[in-house]
């Protein structure tokens, strides 16, 4: 992959190698996709201060997230259907993250199960939880995450109902895909993907199928899932989850300052400023636009992380400068996975790491923990638009 220089290169390859319905699932937002696009484009509204004639030797990207040491201050975001970007995708991504020394977060809606990841890795990973109406199932799911030694629980709070994603509806998305003529044609264009899928037994939602009474195939799973996302989920549920879990808890999906205050009061260890990758409320602010206000409001009460729109190491640096203690990458890893499996995820990590390292040096910093708003140019459009205080 010598000619792969940026995440966009991995995206182009993945688009060619992954069947359209699954590539579109990873690369789409809700309704008009306005928030999905803003997540990425708003990073370009932040300019950096270039510093010269400073000592750039002995640089370090090491940091910590929720008290856990990381080689770089970013983690893999929880992404559903990762195992449909390539066969055994979650396992491959987890192994790449482990080798790089960064957290891997497994989604509830993964193809590979919690136990699959534990079997193929040697270090603790994080688990992301969707709260379903079936609380007995949720209790068992948390117990399974504890049993394999997951070191953090990421509670996604912004998916009580599903935002409409036009591409998924038009593609007739399912896992495994229905063998319609359209889907057969799409898969026929991706022979390497087909060979991989033929060689694995993992084609369904591994955390759910076989673990819920009456759900033992994709037909019954579809009916169960459609009824299970809980529109009555509330802040009161956090205490119940905290008691069951008993470990580090991260709340994902915070975009509004009032919600940030509630998150800080909930007893969670961290919150993630996120709009679900632009896949829920179209028309909401981008994550990077919301970050500074939330950091200023609750950053001294709870650790603040950020997710959404990251496509480069420079994006990671900008989020850190605005106060995020950690950043999550979703689509960059999925593009890498679709392009070349585990090696593609490793390449995505290398690209982000190298861009972050060089950008940090050109900003006159040697340690990633020293980044701050002093590295942001006061003339930046986003700074003016949201009256961000640079200090």
N, C-alpha and C positions, 0 to 999 in steps of 0.2 A: 504494500500500500504506500509506496514511496511518493507517489504524486498526490496523496491526500494531505492537503495543507490546512483545511478549515472544515468546520462542521458542515458547511454547505456542500462540500464534496461528498461527505458520507450520505447526506440527504439525497443527492442525485443518484448515487449507486443504490441506496435502499429503495428508492422509487421504482427502479428498474427490476430489482430482485424480489420484492415482496408483492404478493397479489394486491390489486388495487383496494379491495375492501378493507384489508388490514393496514395498508399504508395510510389510507385516508382516515382510519380510526385514530392513528397516532398523530396525524398532521391535519387536525381540524378543530374548529371551535363551534359554539352554538350559534344558531340563527345567522346573522350577517357576518359573523366572525370578526366584528369590530374590536372587541376586547382582546381576542386572540392576537390580532395584528398589533394592537397597541402595546401589548406585553413586550413585544420585541422592538417595535419602532421607538418607544419612549426611552429606551436606553441610549439611542442616538441623540437625544436631547440633553444629555449630560456630557459636558466636556471636562477633560482632565488637565491639571496643571503640570506642565513638563518642567522638570528641574534638572540642571546640568552641573557638572563639576562637583559631584558628590561621590562618595565611596560606595560602589555598587557590589562589592565583594561579600562573600559569606551570607548570601540571602537565604531566608527560611520561609517556607510556606506552612510550617507546622502550626497547628492551633488546637482548639478543643470545641466540641459541640456537646451541650448538656453534661459537661464534665468529663467527656470521653475524648481521649487524644485522637487526633486525625492528622494525616500527613498533609492534607489540604483542607481548607474550610468549606468543603462542599460534600454533599451526599447525593446518592441516586434517589430521585423522587419515586414514590410509589406509582406504578403505572399498570393499569389493567390490561389483560390480554397480551402481556409481554411475550409469552410463549407462543404467540401467533405471528410475531415478527420473524422468528426463526424457531426451529425445534428446540425445546428445552431452554427457551430464552432466558427465563428467570435464573436458572442454574448458571448459565454462561455469564450473565451480567453480574451475578453475585460473586463468582470466582474472580472476575476482572476487578471488581471493587475491593475484594479482600486483598488481592495482590498489590493494589495501589494504596492500601491503607485508608480507605474512605468508607463510610457507612453505606450499606445497601439496604433499601427499604422495600420489603415485599408487600404487594397489594393483597387485600382480601380477595379481589377479583383476578387473581393470578391463575395461570394454567398449571404451573408447578406448585406443589403444596408446601406448607411450612416445613413438613418433614423432609420433602425432597431437597430443599435448600440446606437444611441442617446436615443431611447425609453427605452432601457434596462440598461443604465448606468446613473450616476448622475454627473460625472465630464467630462471635455473636453477630447477628444481623438485627435490623429493626423490622418491626411488623406494623403495617397500617391497618386500622380497623374501621370498617363501616358498621354502624349500629343498625341492626335489623329489628323488626318487630318481635322476632323469635328470640327472646332474651336468653332462653336456655342454650340456644345455639351459640350466641355471643359469649356466654360464660364458658362454654366448652372451647370456643376458638381462642379466647384469652388464655385458658389453661394450657392449650396446645403450644401457644407461643412461649409461655413460661417454661413448659416442659423441655423445650429444645434450647432454652437459654437466651432468647431474644433479649437484647439489652435496652430497648426502648420501644414504647408503644406510641404510634402516631395516629391520633384520633381525628379522622376527617369529619368536619362539622358542617360542610356546605353542600351535602348531597342528600337532603331529605326527600327531594323529588329531582328527577332527572331533567336537565336542560335539553331542549330539542336540538339534535345535531343532524342537520339535513343530509350530510354525506352518508352517515350511517344508515339512515332510513332509506335513502335511494339505493344504497348498496345491498340492503337486506342483510346487514351484519349479524353473524352468529358465530359461536365457537363450539364445535367445529363448523365450518361453513356448510350451508345447504348446497347440495350438488345440483344447482340449477345450471342450465346451459351457459349463462353469463359467468357464473363462478368457475365452472370448469374451464372456460376459455381464459379467464384471468389467471388461473393456476397453471394452465398449460404454458403461459408465457414465462413462468418462473420455475424451470425444471429443478434447480438446485434446492429451492424451497420445498418442492414436492418430495424430493428424495429425503430431505431431512425429516419431514413430517411422517413419511412412510417408515422411518427408522426409529420412531419414538412412540411410546404408549400414551404420552401426555398430550391430550387434545381437548380436555374439558377443564372446568374450574376446579382445580385440585383441592382447594380449601373447603369446598361445599359439597360436591358430589360424593356420596357415600357417608357424609357426616350429618345429613339432615334426613329425618324420617320421611320416606316417600319420595326422596330425590335421588334417583339412581341412573338417570340418563339426561340428555340435553333437553328433551321435551318437557319433562317434569321440572327441570332446573329453571327453564325459561318462565314457566308459570309461577314457580315459587319466588323467583327474584323480582318479577314484576309486582308482586304483592308485598315485598318485604322491606323496602326502603321506608323508613319511619317518619312521616311528616310531623309527628308529635315529639320528635327528639328535642330535648331542652337542656339548658345549663344544669338542671338538677340531676341529669343522668351522669354527669362527670364524676360525682362523688362515688356512685355505685361502681363505675368503671375503675376509678382509682383504688378502691378497696379490693376489687378482684385482682387487679394487676399488681399493685404493690411496688412498682418500679418507676423509672423515669417516664413521664407522660408529656407528649407534645400535641398541641391543638393546631390542626391545619384548616385553613379556610378563613382566616381573619382578614378583613379588608376595611371594616368600619371602625373608627375610633371608639365608639361606645362598646362595640364587641371586644375590642382590645382590652378595655378596662375590665370587662367581665372575665375575660381570659386570664388576666393578671390576678384577679381575685379568686380564681377557681382552684388554685393549688397546683396547677400544671407547672412543669419545669420550663417549658418554652412554648411559643406560639409561632406559627408560620403565616406570614403575610402572603396570601394567595387568593386567586380567583379561579382556582381549579383549571389553570391553563387556558382561560377564556372559554371553558366548556360548559359553564353554568349560566350566569347572568350576563348576557351580551349587553354592552352599554355601560358596564361597571368600569371603574378606574383600573388602569394597569397596576400590577403589583409594585413595580418600582416607583410609580407616582404616589402610592399610598404609604410606602415604607417609612420615609423620614418622619411623617406626622405621628405614626404609631410608635416609632423609636423614642421620639421626644416625649410622648405621653406615658409610656409604660416601660421604657427600656431599663429603668432602674428598679423595676419590680419583677420582671420576667425576661428571660432570654428571648430575643427576637430573631427569627430566621426569615428567609424570603424564598419564594418559589414563583416562577413564571417568566418566560421570555428569554431566559439565558441561552445564548448561542455562542458565547466566546468567553475567554478568560478575562477580557476587558469588562464584560458584563458582570462577571463575578466580582471583580475589583470594585466596580461602581456601587454594587449593592453593599459590599463591605464598607466602603467609604461613607455611605449613608447610615451605617449603624447596624447592619445585619451581622450577627455572630456566626452565621452559617447560611449557605445557599444550596438549593436543590436543583438538580438538572434532570429533566425528564426526556424531552424529545432528542437532545443530543445523544443520549445513550441509546434510545430506540433507533435512531438513524444508524448508529454504529453497529447495533445488533443486526439490523436488517441488511446492512452492507456486507458484514463479514463475521457474524457471530461474536464469540468471545474476543477474538482479535480486533474486531471493529469497536467494541466497547473500550478495550484497552487503548485503541487509537484515539477515540473521543476523549478519554481522560488525559492522554498525553497532550493533545491539542489544547485543551482547556488549561492544563497545568503550565505548559510552556508560554501561552499567551498571558496568563496571570503573572508568571514570574518576570517576563520581559517588561510588561507594562508597569509592574510594581517598581522595577529598577529605574525605568525612564521617568517615573514620578518622584524619584529620589528617595525611595524607601527600600530597606533591606529586610524588614520583618513584616509579614502580613498582618500581624497584630497591631502594628503601628499605623495602619491605614486609617484615615478619617476624613472628615469633611474639608480639612485643609488641603486635600488632594483634588477637590472639585473646583472647577473654574466658576467664579461668581457670575459670569456672563451667560452661563448655561440656560437654555430655554426652560428646562424643567424646574430649575431653581427659581426663576422669576415667576413661572406659572403658578407654582404652589407655595411661593414665599418660603422656601426652605432656608433655614438658618444655618450658615456654614461655620460661624464661629471664628 
